[in-house]
Amino acid sequence: MVIKTNIAAQPAVMKLTQSSKLLSDSLAQLVAKPNLVPPLDDTVTTTEPADFETELARAIAAISHFHEETPFDRVQDDCLQQVNSALNRMGELATQARDVTMSSVDLARYHEEFETLAAYVNNVGALNFNGVNIFSGSEE
């Protein structure tokens, strides 16, 4: 199971995509017909670089934030994979325990392993990564 959504980063990625398209369109226009008005005489041209620099700074910050979130997402994904494995094993143990040919010693071992896995699954919700709860996102 792979988690590929970072809801907090989606607006930033959309803004970055939009900015990239606008940049691409602007470059295409510049190549097609160069600006004949000197920049100092054109007020629109003189304000656009400042706006573009602001947008670029926002996009870079969004990308940086996205890259910072990636390890946290990987830890979440790894935990969910471990829980999935534990739940699958618990299902196997429950099925094997129904076998009437199993001895009481075997059943006790199955029960002990099942309880250990159940405790692990129950404790995953309390795990932290760099002081932040993995699933609630709150600082501990």
N, C-alpha and C positions, 0 to 999 in steps of 0.2 A: 504494500500500500504506500503510495507516494502522495504527499500533500504538495500541490503545485499552486496554491493560492495564498497570497499574502494580501489580505484585504486592505491593510493600511498602506501598502505600496502601490496598489492599483491606480489611484488617482495620479500619482507621480509618474507612473509609467505611461498613462494616457496623455498627460501633459508633455512628457518627453517625446512621445510619438507625434503629437500635434506640432511641437516646436521643430522637430526634425523635418516634417512635411513642409512647414512654412519656410524653413531655411532652404530646403531643396527647391521649392518654388521660386524663392527670391534669387537663388543662384542661377536658375534657368532663365529668369527674366534678365538678369545682368548679362548673361552670355548672349542672349538673343538681341538685345538692344541696350548698349551701354548708356548710362545716365549722362545727358548732355548738359545738365544744369550744374554749375559748380556747387559743391556741398555747402559753402558758406552762404550762398544766396537762397538755398532751399531749406526752409525751417523743418519740413517733414523729414528730410534726409539727416539733419543734424540730431533730431530727437530719436530716430530709429536705432542708432547704435546703442544708446543708453538703455532703451527698452529691451533690445536684443541681449545685451550683457546681463541685465536683470533676469531675463528668462533663462539664459544660459546658466547663470549662477544657481537659480532654483532647480534646474534640471540636474546639474551636477550634485547638488545637495540631496535631491531625491534618489539619484543613483547610489550615492554614498550610503544613505539610510537603507536602501534596499540591500546593499551588500552587507551591511551590519546585521540585518535581520536574518540573513541566510543561515548562519550557524545555529541560531535559535530554532529556526524552522527544521533544520536537520535533526536537532536533538528531539524535537517534538515527534518527527517522523520515526526516528529510531525507537523512541518509547512506545509509540503506537504499534510498530512492527513487533516489538517484544511482547506487548500485551496480546496482540493477535496470535503469536506463537503460543503463549501461555494458555489462552482460551482454547486453541485447537488441541493442545495437549490435554487440557482438562476434559474436553469432549471425548478424546480417546480413552482416558482413564475411566470416565463414566460408562462408556460402552463396554470396556473390558471388565469392569466391576459387575456387570450384569450377567457375566458368564457363570453359570451354576457350577462349573467344574473347578472354579478357583478355590484355593484353600483360604482359611481365615487369615493366615500369615500374608498371602498375596493381597487379599482385600485390605488388610491393615496398611501395607506398603502403598497401595493405590490411594487410600484415603489420606495418608501422610503427605504424599506428593501432591495430591489435589489441594489439600489445605495450604501447603507452602505456596503453590501457584496462585491460589485465591488471595492469600495475604499480599503477594507481590502485586497483583492486579489492583487490589484495593489501595495500596500505598503509592502507586504511580501518580495519582492526582496530587500528592504532596511534594513531588520532586521539584527541585529548583535548578536553574541554570543562571549562574552569575548573580545570585540573589533574587531572581525573578521566578515566580511559580510558572512552571512550563505550560500549564493549561489555563490558568486564570489570568495570567499576565500581571498579577499584582506583586509588588515587592514584599518579600518576607523579612 
